[in-house]
Amino acid sequence: MPENRDTDQTDPAEPADAGHPVDWRAAVPVSLRFDDPFFSLEDGLAETRHVFLKGNRLPERFRDGFHIAELGFGTGLNLLTALHAWRAAGAPGALRFTTFEAYPLAPEAMIRAQEAFPALADVAEDLRPFWREGARRITLPDLDFTLIEGDARDTLPAWDGRADAWFLDGFAPARNPQLWGEALMAQVAAHMAPGGTAATYSAAGHVRRALAAAGLEVARVPGYGRKRHMTVARKP
């Protein structure tokens, strides 16, 4: 979710319910906790495809059991986009997707946000019943999904997995600094397979330095839309 987005007037906040509290700017949920949109006000799907798919050289790297890990599940848009790309590519077997989220959205808020992307409607329909049940694990013939709830600074070190690609999609570093610290970026690198990659919309210098300090090869590349740059990284 790009940092420092321009914002319009918000709709009134939804009634309090279980889950991350949000306001809505048209179809875009905005976090009341972090005062930041969950995805681009311009085109969240195009942004996700540019930053997280292209930034991790996907779908060309897909193979059976390919494992994506993510910091910041948000609306689930990145999962829908990745699974849609997996199906469109005719990838064999199942995509593994593990996401770390401290403040999950309420199911109906997540479903409402996903409805803004008609190109992903088939995938969203397949997963909608699981969100309504509050599922943290989803197993389909082509998907093995896990949501790990809690502070990633605690939950990621305890995880025993290693990802082929990381989606670093926390709220903007200026608003959510705990998800971009050097210690957590070191954990991302430690839980990355050799030759694995990471991508984020953020071009903040301290994020790049933290990834480099963790032993990753880091580059600043063109960003999406009005963002001139973003960051990609690779584990040698």
C-alpha positions as CSV (number, residue, x, y, z in Angstrom):
1,M,0.0,0.0,0.0
2,P,1.9,3.1,-1.2
3,E,3.0,5.6,1.3
4,N,1.9,9.2,1.4
5,R,-1.1,8.8,-0.8
6,D,-3.2,11.9,-1.6
7,T,-6.6,11.4,0.0
8,D,-10.1,12.7,-0.5
9,Q,-12.9,13.3,2.0
10,T,-13.9,10.1,3.8
11,D,-17.3,8.6,4.2
12,P,-18.5,8.2,7.9
13,A,-16.8,5.4,9.7
14,E,-18.6,2.1,9.7
15,P,-20.2,1.0,13.0
16,A,-17.7,-0.6,15.3
17,D,-17.4,-4.3,14.7
18,A,-14.8,-7.0,15.2
19,G,-11.7,-6.3,13.1
20,H,-9.5,-3.4,12.0
21,P,-11.6,-0.1,12.0
22,V,-11.9,1.6,8.7
23,D,-13.4,4.5,6.8
24,W,-14.2,4.3,3.1
25,R,-13.1,6.5,0.3
26,A,-15.4,5.2,-2.4
27,A,-14.4,1.5,-2.7
28,V,-11.1,2.0,-0.8
29,P,-10.9,1.2,2.9
30,V,-8.7,3.5,4.9
31,S,-7.3,2.4,8.2
32,L,-8.4,4.5,11.2
33,R,-5.5,2.9,13.2
34,F,-2.8,4.1,10.7
35,D,-4.6,6.8,8.7
36,D,-3.5,5.1,5.5
37,P,-5.4,3.5,2.6
38,F,-5.2,-0.3,2.3
39,F,-4.4,0.0,-1.4
40,S,-3.9,2.6,-4.1
41,L,-6.7,5.1,-4.6
42,E,-5.8,5.0,-8.3
43,D,-5.9,1.3,-9.2
44,G,-5.1,-1.2,-6.4
45,L,-5.0,-4.2,-8.8
46,A,-2.6,-2.5,-11.2
47,E,-0.4,-1.5,-8.3
48,T,-0.3,-5.0,-6.9
49,R,0.6,-6.5,-10.2
50,H,3.4,-4.0,-10.7
51,V,4.9,-4.0,-7.2
52,F,4.4,-7.6,-6.0
53,L,4.1,-9.7,-9.1
54,K,6.5,-7.9,-11.5
55,G,8.7,-7.0,-8.5
56,N,9.2,-10.7,-7.7
57,R,9.3,-11.8,-11.4
58,L,6.0,-13.6,-11.2
59,P,4.3,-15.5,-12.7
60,E,7.4,-16.8,-14.6
61,R,8.9,-18.3,-11.5
62,F,5.8,-20.2,-10.5
63,R,6.2,-24.0,-9.8
64,D,4.3,-26.5,-7.8
65,G,4.6,-25.5,-4.1
66,F,5.9,-22.0,-4.8
67,H,5.7,-20.2,-1.5
68,I,4.8,-16.5,-1.1
69,A,5.0,-14.9,2.3
70,E,3.6,-11.5,3.1
71,L,3.8,-8.8,5.8
72,G,0.4,-7.1,6.0
73,F,-2.6,-9.1,4.7
74,G,-5.0,-6.1,4.7
75,T,-7.9,-6.7,2.3
76,G,-6.5,-9.9,0.8
77,L,-6.0,-8.2,-2.6
78,N,-2.4,-9.5,-2.9
79,L,-3.6,-13.1,-2.3
80,L,-6.4,-12.8,-4.9
81,T,-4.0,-11.3,-7.4
82,A,-1.4,-14.0,-6.9
83,L,-3.9,-16.8,-7.1
84,H,-5.5,-15.3,-10.2
85,A,-2.1,-15.1,-11.9
86,W,-1.4,-18.7,-10.8
87,R,-4.6,-19.9,-12.4
88,A,-4.1,-17.8,-15.5
89,A,-0.5,-19.2,-16.0
90,G,-1.8,-22.7,-15.7
91,A,0.8,-23.4,-12.9
92,P,0.8,-27.0,-11.7
93,G,-0.1,-28.1,-8.2
94,A,-0.7,-25.6,-5.4
95,L,0.4,-22.1,-4.5
96,R,1.5,-21.7,-0.9
97,F,0.7,-18.3,0.6
98,T,1.5,-17.4,4.2
99,T,0.6,-13.9,5.5
100,F,1.3,-12.1,8.8
101,E,-1.3,-9.7,10.0
102,A,-1.6,-8.0,13.4
103,Y,-5.0,-6.4,12.9
104,P,-7.2,-8.4,10.5
105,L,-10.2,-6.7,8.8
106,A,-13.7,-7.8,9.7
107,P,-14.9,-10.3,7.1
108,E,-17.6,-8.1,5.6
109,A,-15.1,-5.2,5.2
110,M,-12.7,-7.4,3.4
111,I,-15.4,-8.8,1.1
112,R,-16.6,-5.3,0.3
113,A,-13.1,-4.2,-0.5
114,Q,-12.5,-7.2,-2.8
115,E,-15.7,-6.5,-4.7
116,A,-14.0,-3.4,-6.2
117,F,-12.0,-5.6,-8.5
118,P,-14.3,-7.4,-11.0
119,A,-11.3,-8.9,-12.8
120,L,-10.7,-11.0,-9.7
121,A,-14.4,-11.9,-9.1
122,D,-14.0,-15.6,-9.8
123,V,-11.2,-16.0,-7.3
124,A,-13.0,-13.7,-4.7
125,E,-16.1,-15.8,-5.0
126,D,-14.1,-19.0,-4.3
127,L,-12.7,-17.6,-1.1
128,R,-15.6,-15.5,0.2
129,P,-17.2,-18.4,2.2
130,F,-13.9,-18.8,4.1
131,W,-13.7,-15.2,5.0
132,R,-17.3,-15.3,6.4
133,E,-16.2,-18.2,8.6
134,G,-13.2,-16.3,9.9
135,A,-10.8,-18.9,8.4
136,R,-7.1,-18.6,9.0
137,R,-6.3,-21.7,7.0
138,I,-7.7,-22.4,3.5
139,T,-6.9,-25.5,1.5
140,L,-8.0,-25.8,-2.2
141,P,-6.6,-27.9,-5.0
142,D,-4.5,-25.0,-6.1
143,L,-4.0,-23.1,-2.8
144,D,-2.5,-23.7,0.6
145,F,-3.2,-20.5,2.6
146,T,-2.3,-19.6,6.2
147,L,-2.9,-16.3,8.0
148,I,-0.7,-15.9,11.1
149,E,-2.3,-13.4,13.4
150,G,-0.3,-11.2,15.7
151,D,2.7,-8.9,15.8
152,A,5.1,-10.1,13.1
153,R,8.0,-9.1,15.3
154,D,6.9,-12.0,17.5
155,T,5.3,-14.4,15.0
156,L,7.8,-14.3,12.2
157,P,10.8,-15.4,14.3
158,A,8.7,-18.4,15.5
159,W,7.7,-19.4,12.0
160,D,9.6,-22.4,10.5
161,G,8.9,-21.7,6.8
162,R,11.0,-20.2,4.0
163,A,9.4,-18.2,1.2
164,D,10.4,-18.0,-2.4
165,A,8.9,-14.5,-2.7
166,W,8.1,-11.9,0.0
167,F,5.4,-9.2,-0.4
168,L,6.3,-6.4,2.0
169,D,3.0,-4.6,2.3
170,G,2.7,-3.0,5.7
171,F,1.3,0.5,6.0
172,A,3.7,3.3,5.2
173,P,6.9,3.2,7.2
174,A,6.2,6.7,8.6
175,R,2.9,5.5,10.0
176,N,3.7,1.9,10.8
177,P,7.5,1.8,11.6
178,Q,7.4,-1.4,13.6
179,L,6.8,-3.4,10.4
180,W,9.9,-2.0,8.7
181,G,12.6,-2.2,11.3
182,E,16.1,-3.7,10.8
183,A,15.4,-6.7,13.0
184,L,12.2,-7.7,11.2
185,M,13.9,-7.2,7.8
186,A,16.6,-9.6,9.0
187,Q,13.9,-12.1,9.8
188,V,12.4,-11.7,6.3
189,A,15.8,-12.6,4.9
190,A,16.3,-15.5,7.3
191,H,12.9,-16.9,6.1
192,M,13.7,-16.6,2.4
193,A,14.9,-19.5,0.3
194,P,18.2,-19.1,-1.6
195,G,17.5,-17.2,-4.7
196,G,14.3,-15.9,-3.2
197,T,13.1,-12.3,-3.7
198,A,11.2,-9.6,-2.0
199,A,9.4,-6.5,-3.2
200,T,7.8,-3.5,-1.7
201,Y,6.2,-0.2,-2.8
202,S,8.4,1.6,-0.3
203,A,11.6,3.3,-1.5
204,A,12.5,4.6,1.9
205,G,16.2,4.6,2.4
206,H,16.1,3.0,5.8
207,V,14.1,0.1,4.4
208,R,16.6,-0.5,1.6
209,R,19.5,-0.3,4.1
210,A,17.8,-2.8,6.5
211,L,17.3,-5.3,3.7
212,A,20.9,-4.8,2.6
213,A,22.2,-5.3,6.1
214,A,20.3,-8.6,6.2
215,G,22.5,-9.8,3.3
216,L,20.1,-9.2,0.4
217,E,21.0,-7.7,-2.9
218,V,18.8,-4.6,-3.0
219,A,17.8,-2.3,-5.9
220,R,15.6,0.7,-6.4
221,V,13.4,0.3,-9.5
222,P,10.5,2.3,-11.0
223,G,7.4,2.4,-8.9
224,Y,3.7,2.4,-9.7
225,G,1.8,5.5,-10.8
226,R,2.9,8.6,-9.1
227,K,5.5,6.8,-7.0
228,R,8.8,7.2,-8.8
229,H,10.5,4.3,-7.1
230,M,10.0,1.1,-5.2
231,T,12.4,-1.6,-3.8
232,V,13.2,-5.1,-4.8
233,A,15.6,-7.5,-3.2
234,R,17.1,-10.9,-3.8
235,K,18.8,-13.5,-1.6
236,P,22.1,-14.7,-3.2
